[in-house]
Amino acid sequence: MALKASDLNIGDTYSEVVVDDLKRTQIVMYSGASGDYNPVHTDEPFVTKVAGYPTVFAHGMLSMGMTGKMLTNYVGDGRLTEYRVRFTSQVFPGDTLTATATVQKIENGLIDLEIVTVNQNGVEVVRGAAQARVD
């Protein structure tokens, strides 16, 4: 069922858990899919001893992709006209991420959305905006 402008109000929100207990395997699989084998995502000894992080962490684009899936679940496939984010904190194995879209504007068959994705501790990991066509 298509999202309808007449059913929306400024301030409406849609939230979804986009990953529950992120696994290292998912991060490695994303490395293979994206071709990004940076050792901060896959090499525990490198990341802890050389780079100084507590453990490996997910690619920003993995977090963006999971957040984007929430958006298309909300507005429908093929309806996004814009999507941009900033990565505001790292995502580690074991994290559970919840993404929320908030309606900011409704005009001429388009909605503007503010996007925030947080981890299980409420730490923001992705912030952005999107625009989508609605009926």
Salt bridges, closest charged atoms under 4 A:
ASP21 OD2 - LYS23 NZ 2.34
GLU44 OE1 - ARG24 NH1 2.76
GLU82 OE1 - ARG84 NH1 2.41
GLU114 OE2 - ARG127 NH1 3.00
GLU124 OE1 - ARG127 NH2 2.80
ASP135 OD1 - ARG79 NH2 3.13
